[in-house]
Amino acid sequence: MTTIDRKKLEKLQEREAKRFVAEHPQSAALYARAQDSLLGGVPMNWMKKWAGAFPIFVKHAKGAHFSDVDGCEYVDLCLGDTGAMTGHSPDVVVEAVAKRARDGITLMLPTEDALYVGEDLKKRFGLPYWQFTLTATDANRFSIRIAREITQRPKILVFHHCYHGTVDETFAGLQDGIVGPRRGNIGPPVNPAETTRVVEFNDLTALEDALKRHDVACILAEPAMTNVGIILPDKDYWKHARELARRYGALFIADETHTICAGPGGCTAEWKLDPDMLVIGKAIGSGIPGAAYGCTEEVAQRIAARIHLEDCDVGGIGGTLAGNALSLAAMRATLEQVLTAKNFEKMIALAVRFNDGVSAEIKKHGLPWNVQRLGCRAEYTFREKPPRTGVESAAASDFELERFLHLYALNRGVLLTPFHNMALMCPDTTAADVDQHTKIFAEAAGELAKG
């Protein structure tokens, strides 16, 4: 296997960094200007993590492509880290949003679009009852609150190196087997050991040991982990995990926000999962803020028995703009005409093409890396075998190598997700777009592997 020469990597990174700065003077100027009004010079702190010296400023985006203020054109394989998995500004969604904006944006009252979306989600995921939020973070937070209320249990359970948005309880990890705040957790309100149990993904023994204490209200999980590389469940893992949840009285909340990439009904439909609650956000509104959480008949009855009308506006579930008319119009158009079975068939085929192309180059250059795919999402990690747990995947991370590959691709017109090596296909992605990345990846691998 090829070993990466770190001094060579450093020199290649320096070369790419200089090229990036030279080719993006307008973005550099805007970033300098932003220092006077934006904290850290960016609208959101994670925007500083892009591989260049500063984030590029976008001018126009449509479908699977965008351009920046310096006139550079890009194939977008990041797609807003799933938020734009529909492609940028699908015409049908733009038209629906424009019409709804003229007819009223937010009212604190329902529109007929809400019924369509609820009925569509019911068909896709099999859960009968739905409510809406602005983000998947909120949907996860509200689902956790509901689980705690109806089980009267204090703790939740998550998997090591998971990510479920900015939910306080989920920023927990394991250090020598002890639960504590994850690295980088900003101002945790309490030690998450007070609220959370953490186990490794695919470890049924650890899961049962955690549930045996009868204090876990819910298991909050992505059906396949996606934020620390793609980690697929072992065969029959969820069948057995579901049985354990039922045996010990914990609810199973499936967070399909990223794993909707598996198909029109996410992993829940593809793998015939049976969650008590389900959360989905990001792509559901084609980039217009909106998310949803659904529940079974049993959970709905248990909620109704404990939440009283007089208190329903002050219980920690809701938001003035949640379920607004604009979001629901965007969701309806997206579900009806964009996130369709036909589009998923095309998107998944392109992800297979991406996966095969990258795999061939990894093998050709003797690199100890692998590629995993989930539906229309693919990702390479810096270990020879696909990881089974979060700790295995995290141990294979290489921040310097990752930044080099991202910057190398960006300098040649392809955008990857900044937090990991994820590529996502949308209905407008083409085989040529995928092949462009494969060609660039081959060139980068060749430079790294060259003696």
N, C-alpha and C positions, 0 to 999 in steps of 0.2 A: 504494500500500500504506500501511496505517496505521502510524505511528511511535508507539511507546509513550513517553508523557511521564513521565520518571523522577521528577519531583517529585510528580506526581499518583499514581504508583505508590507512592511513599513514604508519602503521606498515606492512601491506601487500606489499605496494610499496617498502619499505626498504628491505624486504625479497627478492622480485623479482629483485631489483637492484643489490643486492649482488650476487645472482645466475647468473645474466647476466654477470657481470664482471668476475666471476670465470670461466665461460664457454667460454669466448672469449678472451683469452690472446693474440692471434696473431692479432686480430682486434685492440686490445688496443695498441699493439706495433706499428702497422702501423699508428694509429691515433696520437700517440705521435710523431712519425717521421714526420707526415704531418704538425705539427705545425711550422716546419722550412721553409716550402715552399708554403703551401696553406693557404690562408686567412681564419682564423678561423679553420684551420685544415681540411677543406672540399673543394671539387671541386665547390660546389654551396652552398650558405649560408643556404638554407632551409634544407639541409641535416643534419643540427644540430638539427632538430626538432624530429628526431627519438627518441623513448621512452627510449632507454638505455643511458648509460653515454657517449656513442660514437656510431657512425654508424657501423654496421657490414660491413666488406669488402667482396665483392662477388668474388668467384673463378670461378663458372660455373653456367650457367642458360640455361634451355631447357624446352620448353613447359610451364607447370604450376608449375615447381619446380626450385629451385636453391640451391647451396651449398656455404658456406663461407670458408674463409681461415683457420678456426678452424675445418673444417670437419663437421659442423652442416648442416643438411638437412632441407629444408623448403618447405611448400606449399605456393605458392605466390598468395595471393588474392588482392594484391596491383596492380601488373602488371604494374608498372611504372605509376601509376595513369592514366591509360588508354593507355599510350604509347605502352604497350605490351599486349593490349587486344587480340591480335592475338596469344598470347603465345610467349615465348621467342624463337627467331631464327627459324621460320618455315622453313622447308627444302626447299620448293619451292621458298621462298624469298631469302634464303641464296644462292641458286644456281643462281637465276636471278641476284643478286647483284654481285656475283663473276664473272659471265660472263661479266656483264656491266663494272666492274672495269678493266677487261683486255682489253676492247674495248674503253675505254675512260670514264672518270668520269664527267668532266664538260667542256663545250665547248662554251657556250653562243649561242648555236644553238639548234634547236629542234631535237628530235628523234621520231621515229614512236610510241614509248611508250606513249608519250604525247597525241597523238590522241586517243589511246585506253582508257587512263584514263579519258580524257574529255568526250568521248562518254559514258563510264560507269557511270560517275557521273551524266551526263544528264539523263540517264535512271533511276538512283536511286532517284534523288531528283527533277527532272522535270525542272531544270533550264538549258537553252540551252548553255550558254557560260561560260568558265572557264579559270582561270590562276592560276599559282602555286607560292608558297613561300616556305620558309624553316620551318616556324612555324605558328601555328594558331594565335599567337600574331601578326605577320606580316600581315597575312590575314585579321585579324580584323582591324588593323591599316590602311591598304590600302583601305578596304571597307568603313571605316569612311571617309577617304579623298575623295573617289569617291562620297560618299553621300553628303558631304559638297559642293563639286565642282558643282555637277549637280543640287542641290537644291538652292545653293547660300545662305545657312543658316549656322549659326555659331555653334549651339549646338547639342549635342547628348543626348539621354535619355537611362539610364540604371536602373536596379532594385537594391534596397537596399540589400547589401551583395552579389552582383554578383561577378563573377570573369571571366575575358576574357583575361588572360595572363597579360603581363606587359605593357598594353596600358595605357598611362598616364591619359586619360580622364575617364577611368573606375574605377580609384582608388578614387572614390567619395562615400560618404555615407550621411546619414541623422543624425543630432543631434538636437533633439527637433524641427524637421521639417525643419531644415536649412541645405542646401547642403554645405559640406566642405570635406577636405581630410579625407580619412579613417585612422583609427588607424594603425600605423606602416608604413604609406606611406613615403618612403624614398626620401627626396629631391624633392618634387613636384615642377615642373617648374613654375606653377602658381596655385592659388587657383582653384581647379576644379569647383567651382561654376561659374567660367567664361566660362567653356567649356561644362558643363554637368548639366542636370536635373536628379533628382533621385526620383523614386517613389517606393512604395511597390508592390511586385508581387501580382497578383490577385485583385488589387484595380483598377477597371475600372474608378471610379470617379476621383481618383488622376491622372490616366493616361490622361484622357481627359483634366483635368485642366492644366496639363503640356503642352499638345499639342496645346491648344487653343491660345497660345501666338505666334504661327506661326513662331517660330525661331528654331525648332528642325529639323535637317536634317534627323536623323534616330533613330529608336529604335533598340538598339543592345541587344539581349537577347538569353539566352538558352531557348528552348521551355519548359523545366522543369529545375528549378535551381538545381545544383548538388554540388556546392562548399561550401555550408553551410548546408549540409544534403540535401536529396532529397526532393524538394518541387514541387508537381505536380500542374498543372493548374486546376482551377475550371472548371466544365463542361461549354463548349462554351466560355471559357475565350478568347482563341485566335481568335475565330470567331469575337467576338466583338472588341477585341484589333486591329485586322486587319482592321476592318471597320473604327475605329477611326483614324488609321494611314493614310488610304486613304483620309478620310474626311479632315484631316488637313495637307496633303501634305508631310508627313514624310515617309521615306523608312523603311521597316522592314527587318533587318538583323538577320537571325537565325544562332546562333553559335552552331553547332552540334558536336563540338569537343568531348565533353563527352557524349552527348545524342545519338550518333550513337549506343550506347548500346541498344537502343529501337528496332533495327532491321536493315536490310541491307540498308534502306533509312532513318534511324533515325526517329525522331518524325515527320519530314516533310512528310514522306510517310505514317507512321502509323496513324497520326492524320489529314492527308490531309491539312497541312498548305500551305500557299501560299506566301512565302517570296519573297521580291524583290532581296535579295542577301542571300547567304549562305556561311558559313565558316566551314571548317572541317580540322583537323590536327591530330597529335599524332598517332593514330592507323592506319591511312591510309597507312603508309609505313612500318608497322611492327617494328617500332623503328628507322628506318632510317629517319633522319630529312626531313620532307616534309609536306606540307599543301596545301590547295586549297581554292579559293573563286570563287563562281559562281554568275551569274546575269541573269535577265530576258531579253527578247528581247528589251523591252522598256528602261530598264536601259542601255543596251549595246548601243542603238542608242543615248541616251543622253550623254553617255561617249564619243562616237565618235564625237559628235558635238562640244565638248569642249576641247578635248586633241589633240594637233597638233603634227605632226610627228617630227618637229624640236625640240620640248621640251619633248618628251616622255621619255628621259633618265635622266632628271633632275627634275622630278615633284614630287619626294618623294615617288614614287611607284616603287618597284623593288629591286634589290640586285644582285650582280655579280654571286652568287651561286644559286639564285632562279631558279627553273625550271631546275635544272641540270639533266644530264642523269642518274646518279646513283639513285637519289630520284625517278625519274619517273619509272625506272625499278622496284624498290621496290614497288611503288604504284600499278603498273600494276599487279604484281604477287600477291599482297595482295588482291586487289579487285577481281581478276579473280578466285583465288583459296582458299582464307582464309576467308574473310568477306562475306561468302556466306549464302544464306537462310538456307541451311541445317545445317551449323555450328551455326547460330543464334538460330535455333530451339533447338538444344542441350544445348547451353549456357543459354538460357532463362529458360529452364526446371530446370537446376541446380540452377539458382538464386531463382526460386520458392522454391526449396528444402531448400536452405539456409534461405530464408525468413520464411518458415514454422517452421524450426527447432529452429531458434532464437526466434520467436514469442512464441512458446510453452514454452521455458525456461523462458522467461520474465513473462509469465502468471503463470507458476509453482512457481516462487520465489516471486511473488507479486511485481515486480518492476514497477515503473511508467514510463516505456519506451515504445517505439514503433519501428516498422521496416517498412520502405518504400522500394518499388522496382520499378525500371524502366528498363524493358527489362532484360538484363543479369547483371544488377548492383543492389545491395541491400545495405541498410545502416540503422543502428539503431541510434536513437537519444534519449536523456534523457528527454523526456516529454511524458505524457500519450497519447496525441492525435497527429497525424501527423501535422506538421506546415503548415500554408498556406502562410506565409510571411517570408522574411528574418529575420525580427526583432524577430519573434516568435522562429524561429529555433536558432538564435544566443543567445537568452536569455536562451535557454536550454543547451547551451554548458557547459561542466565541464572539464576543462583542466586536473586536477589531476586524475579524474575518467577515462577519455579517455586514458591518458598515462598509467595508471595501466592496463587497459584491453588490450592495445596494447602490453605492455611489457609481460604481463601474456601469451598472445598468442605467442609472439615471442620466449619466453623461452621454449615453448612446440612445436615449429616448424611450426608456421603459421604467415605469414606477412600480416598485414593490412596497408592501406594507412595512412601515419603519420599525415595528416592534419585533418582527420575526420574518422568516423567509416565505411568507405566504403569497400565493397568487390566486386570484379569483377570476372566474369567467362570468361575463354578463351576456344578455341576448345579442348585443352588438359586437362582441369579440369575434375575431375572425381567425382562421388558421394562419394567415400571414402574421397576425399579431403574436400568436403563440410561437411561431417559427422565428420571429425577430428576437424574442427573449432567448430561445434555445441557442441561436447563433451567438448572441452576446455572452450567454453563460458559458458556451464552449470556448470562446476567446478568453474569458476570465480564468476558466479552469486551466486552459493551456498555459497562460502566463504564470499561474501559481505553481503548476506542476513542472514547468521547464527547469532543467538543472542549471 
